């Protein structure tokens, strides 16, 4: 009976939230794949739509009132979290807009944040345990496998995947090679920035105390992001000739319901996942959320036929190296994330930065 209760109040809600995150990734790729709108145009529309939905939920449930129990440093955490998310969300959308920005490739790379948090911890004097070191090794191995494109024929080609990033700067690289290298670089940049964004997300979630505080933080964050992207667009627009000003018209005409769906899915994620922190350990919830990597992978190959997927999943696993590598990478990163989550480093880092007055 106790196991059934845990399934109903923790595992099922987090699984639903993970599905929502995965569908957000897929919709983002679907909207941006056509290159009809610029990254900033999309971000402006998406985050204003999300702000409207979060605002509607807040006013419907709590009315025009402030949460009575916000803890000290709540707004500071929201502002700092927003500052990092400005670049994180831009990286995610920019990667989705590129030809090689397939979600089955970018999702595992963007999930490298726990490993990078561990690196940050070491620089602050917080060292991982043996289980944490194993988690780092597995996550690094997963990202490494993603960059294999052929069977290695020698020692250099065995270590070659890491060197593929230099293709971005090589005069002899093809356009396709440079594009894939750029996608990998942007996805890893998102994971690096997420190292700090995730810490502040955790801080404002706890300092908000309850769901009202969390939704207030969410509507504030999306409003700050939308306004920041609008200012960025006014100062340095990123449009190509065919996107200006047509990009906004395309987003409103063809994709407004997709944008509304993304905002709704975000609200669903918050409502389903965050309350589980009151029932389960943070490590358990964080690990379960990583299921979105596998869900995004499956959606990417089935919906967009990424990595040359055809002939069924097991057929592709057997005969398609790219699909097989991405599947192996997902498994390695999921297991690595689990080991890192039980190491407790994020909590120790948050304690340290709280002492610094943040």
Secondary structure, DSSP 8 states (H G I E B T S, - for coil): -HHHHHIIIIIHHHHHHHHHHHHHHHHHHHHHTT--S-HHHHHHHHHHHHHHHHHHHHHHHH-S---TT--TTHHHHHHHHHHHHHHHHHHHHHHHHSTT--HHHHHHHHTTHHHHHHHHHHHTT----HHHHHHHHHHHHHHHHHT--S---SHHHHHHHHHGGGGGG-TT--HHHHHHHHHHHHHHHHHHHHHHHHHHHHHHHHHT-SHHHHHHHHHHHHHHHHHHHHHHHHHS----GGGTTHHHHHHHHHSHHHHHHHHHHHHHHHHHHGGGGGTS-HHHHHHHHTHHHHHHHHHHHHHS-GGG--S-HHHHHHH-HHHHHHHHHHHHHHHHHHHHHTTTHHHHHHHHHHHTT-
